[in-house]
Amino acid sequence: MNGSASHISIRGVHKVFQSGGADVHALKAIDLEIIQGEFVCLLGPSGCGKSTLLNAVAGFSPPSSGVIDVEGSAITAPGPDRGMVFQEYALFPWMTVEQNIAFGLEIKGTAKAAIQEKVASLLGMLHLEDFRKRYPKDLSGGMRQRVAIARVLALDSPIMLMDEPFGALDALTRRNLQDELLRLWMELKKTILFVTHSIEEALYLADRTVVMTYRPGTVKRDLRVDLPRPRDVASPAFNALKKELSQLLMEEQSRHNQDEFKGAAVD
């Protein structure tokens, strides 16, 4: 942690859901410290609680026990210090690109001139100038996600929470947006907590990759990715880390498969 104070602090977090009259333990004893400006990826199999933890940090679904705070203030609800980017884009279909980006600023009551200046800056930053009057239905998946990212950046939240934002994109578009995100992160100094299923994506993007266990989700490994950027996915060092993380994930996937088999046998 280099002696820096935590920006996001997660201490002893448990999350229990009710399903069919039974308790489902989604998260168990999560302890995680993320410092200002870090890029941290949460990695794990389906059902490990990655999105549950992200939603808890966002304030959408508080933990059953434990504490999550930002710079010492406990999270009890969504707030302007945390911007969320979803896989599904979540754009307003009746608004143009520039209207989608401006929406949050208008809700805040930002002056019209300041909104115009901010939107123009973000359109340029994310290479959306030629699409400003387009509607979401007229955009590719990659362009829609650029707009979704721009809308979060417009609010200038110091923390970006990203739930598999590139998961539905083709490989080339995904890599292009990964590079765009890294450029923005380095330029704007945001703290990013990013959920992914992809080992390669986690290693390509993150300062740290946190591997979570299958349900209940706990921290299995917190790996610092000490590789220089831009990262070469074909390098021996990158692939050694990829192999290490793959083995960890296969262990958890095996537990998941065994759980499903038991459930099928009971049925």
Buried (B, 14 or more C-beta within 10 A) or exposed (E): EEEEEBBBBBBEBBBBEEEEEEEEBBBBBBEBBBBBBBBBBBBBBEBBBBBBBBBBBBBBBBBBEBEBBBEEEEBEEEBEBBBBBBBEBEBEEEBBBBBBBBBBBEEEEBEEEEBBEBBBEBBEBBEBEEBBEBBBEEBEBBBBBBBBBBBBBBBBBBBBBBBBBBBBBEEEBBBBBBEBBBEBBEEBEBBBBBBBBBBBBBBBBBBBBBBBBBBBBBBBBEBEBEBEEEBEEEEEBBBEBBEBBBEBBEBBBEBBEEEEEEEEEEE
